[in-house]
Structure formats: C-alpha cells, structure tokens
Amino acid sequence: MAVPKRRTSSARRDKRRSPNMKMTAPALSTCSKCHEPKLPHRVCPNCNYYDGKEVVSSES
C-alpha cells in the first residue's frame, strides 16, 4: 500500500485546494411578476411564471 514518504506542507496543500475558493454563489434575478428573487432562465418558484406567462398551473 502506498504511503507518503514526507508530510505535505501547508503551502502545497493550500495551493491544491485554491480553485475551490474561487467558487461563487449563483447570481439571482428578480421575477417580473412577483419581484421575488429567482435563478435566471428558470420558472419562478413563488408564482410559477416564466417570461410573463404562467408555465406551471398552481392548483391548490
């Protein structure tokens, strides 16, 4: 079984993990119907509208 010969330094370890630190949260846009935040190019989870038209019928 392979075992590391030397301890990995913190600089080398952090250099390897650095691309993950650049990730950002997805941008949010506002719904034109109810003005709630939603993901762009997706149906609004609050009012079920997309591009000013009701896409998913809300049957309560």
Summary of the structure (lengths in Angstrom):
residues: 60
radius of gyration: 22.6
end to end distance: 59.7
largest distance: 63.7
contacts: 91
relative contact order: 0.12
helix: 20%
strand: 13%
